[in-house]
Amino acid sequence: MTKSDLISEVAAKVGMTKKDADAAVNAVIDTITDALTSGDKVQLVGFGTFEVKTRSEHTGRNPFTGEAMTIAESKHVSFSVGKALKESVK
């Protein structure tokens, strides 16, 4: 499902125009992005939790030369599936 498919589905289920559904979907995405950027956890009960986690600095290998190299600390977004969603997908 693409973003435009999601917008069409939201518009059909809620009974709003695609333009209004587009604004609503974009607002939700922007709100989640802003919360994660500021370090907050976003928990949607039954759906899942979005959280920013930190990968610590570690040693890796250059795949071309095999030489050891240090991989810097980095952040990534993690998603944990909620119970209701997990059970509905089975």
KEKOL-900660 format. One record per residue (C-alpha): residue number from 1; x, y negated, z negated. Coordinates in steps of 0.02 Angstrom, whole numbers. Layout:
N
k:NUM&X:X&Y:Y&Z:Z
...
//
This chain:
90
k:1&X:0&Y:0&Z:0
k:2&X:68&Y:-169&Z:49
k:3&X:36&Y:-336&Z:-36
k:4&X:-93&Y:-383&Z:96
k:5&X:-181&Y:-216&Z:69
k:6&X:-185&Y:-253&Z:-118
k:7&X:-257&Y:-425&Z:-86
k:8&X:-393&Y:-351&Z:26
k:9&X:-438&Y:-220&Z:-106
k:10&X:-446&Y:-351&Z:-244
k:11&X:-556&Y:-463&Z:-136
k:12&X:-674&Y:-318&Z:-99
k:13&X:-686&Y:-255&Z:-279
k:14&X:-711&Y:-426&Z:-359
k:15&X:-815&Y:-502&Z:-220
k:16&X:-705&Y:-651&Z:-183
k:17&X:-626&Y:-718&Z:-26
k:18&X:-457&Y:-653&Z:30
k:19&X:-387&Y:-828&Z:3
k:20&X:-443&Y:-828&Z:-179
k:21&X:-383&Y:-648&Z:-203
k:22&X:-214&Y:-697&Z:-129
k:23&X:-200&Y:-839&Z:-255
k:24&X:-248&Y:-723&Z:-398
k:25&X:-125&Y:-585&Z:-349
k:26&X:15&Y:-712&Z:-325
k:27&X:-25&Y:-791&Z:-494
k:28&X:-13&Y:-621&Z:-580
k:29&X:153&Y:-582&Z:-494
k:30&X:223&Y:-755&Z:-535
k:31&X:169&Y:-739&Z:-717
k:32&X:252&Y:-569&Z:-736
k:33&X:409&Y:-635&Z:-651
k:34&X:416&Y:-788&Z:-764
k:35&X:393&Y:-682&Z:-920
k:36&X:532&Y:-562&Z:-870
k:37&X:646&Y:-706&Z:-823
k:38&X:626&Y:-780&Z:-997
k:39&X:665&Y:-611&Z:-1076
k:40&X:489&Y:-561&Z:-1127
k:41&X:415&Y:-387&Z:-1108
k:42&X:253&Y:-373&Z:-1007
k:43&X:138&Y:-236&Z:-1071
k:44&X:-20&Y:-192&Z:-976
k:45&X:-109&Y:-66&Z:-1086
k:46&X:-151&Y:92&Z:-989
k:47&X:-47&Y:39&Z:-839
k:48&X:130&Y:18&Z:-903
k:49&X:267&Y:-95&Z:-970
k:50&X:390&Y:-204&Z:-875
k:51&X:550&Y:-244&Z:-969
k:52&X:722&Y:-317&Z:-931
k:53&X:862&Y:-201&Z:-987
k:54&X:1049&Y:-226&Z:-987
k:55&X:1172&Y:-104&Z:-912
k:56&X:1335&Y:-116&Z:-1008
k:57&X:1503&Y:-137&Z:-925
k:58&X:1574&Y:31&Z:-873
k:59&X:1708&Y:110&Z:-766
k:60&X:1664&Y:175&Z:-594
k:61&X:1757&Y:231&Z:-439
k:62&X:1775&Y:148&Z:-271
k:63&X:1695&Y:276&Z:-152
k:64&X:1819&Y:239&Z:-13
k:65&X:1984&Y:240&Z:-108
k:66&X:1939&Y:337&Z:-266
k:67&X:2020&Y:198&Z:-367
k:68&X:1948&Y:163&Z:-540
k:69&X:1861&Y:-4&Z:-557
k:70&X:1763&Y:-97&Z:-689
k:71&X:1579&Y:-124&Z:-653
k:72&X:1518&Y:-281&Z:-739
k:73&X:1371&Y:-290&Z:-858
k:74&X:1207&Y:-318&Z:-767
k:75&X:1022&Y:-334&Z:-798
k:76&X:882&Y:-237&Z:-714
k:77&X:694&Y:-225&Z:-727
k:78&X:627&Y:-64&Z:-800
k:79&X:448&Y:1&Z:-785
k:80&X:377&Y:129&Z:-904
k:81&X:215&Y:210&Z:-849
k:82&X:66&Y:196&Z:-967
k:83&X:-26&Y:349&Z:-1030
k:84&X:-188&Y:318&Z:-934
k:85&X:-97&Y:292&Z:-768
k:86&X:12&Y:444&Z:-796
k:87&X:-139&Y:553&Z:-831
k:88&X:-237&Y:488&Z:-681
k:89&X:-95&Y:528&Z:-560
k:90&X:-78&Y:711&Z:-613
//
